[in-house]
């Protein structure tokens, strides 16, 4: 008696060849719908599922395989006398191989003009049911959901007349991952609650990494299938070594800052903190300022630019040791210059897709933290001038730049800058005045006439006092401390301007 294989796939790649090989190995092919038609057109002998079930497809194809004649064949234990007796009594034949993939739900909801009705009709019911049944019974049944596994299965069938238990178990695990991911996309599409009672996230492996933060840690990079193009997960690498775990973290940090600016901007990042940010009329001018902001820390850093890299900018970039350069594009001459450096990684990203995921997810021991992304900008803030003196027009421009940068600096965060570039950045200190001293020291003489941005309020006036000593003329901060008036009084006494935004930008 011929063994049975049930084949019903939406992805038809390689399926005709696979079916022909199974027939040559003595398998009877069961199939439905478009798969059955394709196999018949290619002269593969096929038995319709309705011939096995003695029941036609109904409800516009919603019910085809949901039948004991199919699921009995999938779930019956081949070596259990009771199961075999029941199957024989009801005329159910075992199905040894199941090759199924699912209605293209994700592809459907990815279309810009998709309707709710189209989405619902592309929720597969029979496919996941067959896959889960076969995967549960993997002690006996070989279940395939991925065309890349056809070859492995055929090789084992030809060599041994059957697949190994190890292979069947591996394939079953892939099935349950596949159906879990499929269900996650559906539940997320239908879910309207901001924070539902359970959260299921699904990502696809983009690449395994050489190691994690340190060489002794294993790591991998996963991407969202429905993620934004404005992401390292969807970047195109034009040149250089494979990205590392730390490269990806730093590159993402640089990218998030670069997107803050509509004018040409260049961002240099080290260890997920900016070390230099510059803006200008051209991308070359912007990079000159980012470099000048901290020519020491930029060494070995990551650069993100929000305009095409031209030859002049590339010449300057090529003279520095950099890990990564990210940009929307590179001119042919710029690529020629930069690819002379063997290891530098050159990435392009679609800056026209500057949307962010609405939520940020961070793992902690035993759980996840989920929050809305911090998209709050200067234009959203309820700006209040709290000092006697208002900022000048030039100071306002500088305050806007500082406020855009400081929310991307690890707390406690202080940025000293002018209207064109950062001058000093203090990040991640245990007290705010410590961050201020670092930023001021880095800015040096350039702090005179510059402005200061703080990600959170001043708990006491010591930070303002340090700013006054350095010659800073305007400050932007959230306000909200019980000692705000002390800071305001210190600013007024020195004749500097200070504005409150009403919103803090902690970044932990």
Secondary structure, 3 states (H helix, E strand, C coil): CCEEEEEECCCCCCHHHHHHHHHHCCEEEEECHHHHHHHHHCCCCCEEHHHHHCCCCECCCCECCCCHHHHHHHHCCCCCHHHHHHHHHCCCCCCCEEEECCCCHHHHHHCCCCCHHHHHHCCCCHHHHHHHHHHHCCCCCEEECCHHHHHHHHHHHHHHCCCCHHHHHHHHHHHHHHHHHHHHHHHHHHCCCCCCCCCCCCCEEEEEECCCCCCCCCEEEEECCCCCCCCHHHCEEEECCCCCHHHHHHHHHHHHHHCCCCCEEEEEEECCEEEEEEEECCHHHHHHHHHHHCCCCCCCEEEEECCCECHHHHHHHHCCCEEEEEECCECHHHHHHHCCCCCCEEEECCCCCCCCCCEEEEEECCEEEEEECCCCCHHHCCCEECCCCCCCHHHHHHHHHHHHHHCCCCCCCEEEECCCEEEEEECCCCCHHHHHHHHHHHHHHHHCCCEEEECCCCCCCHHHHHHHHHCCCEEEECCCCCCHHHHHHHHHHHCCEEEECCCCCCCC
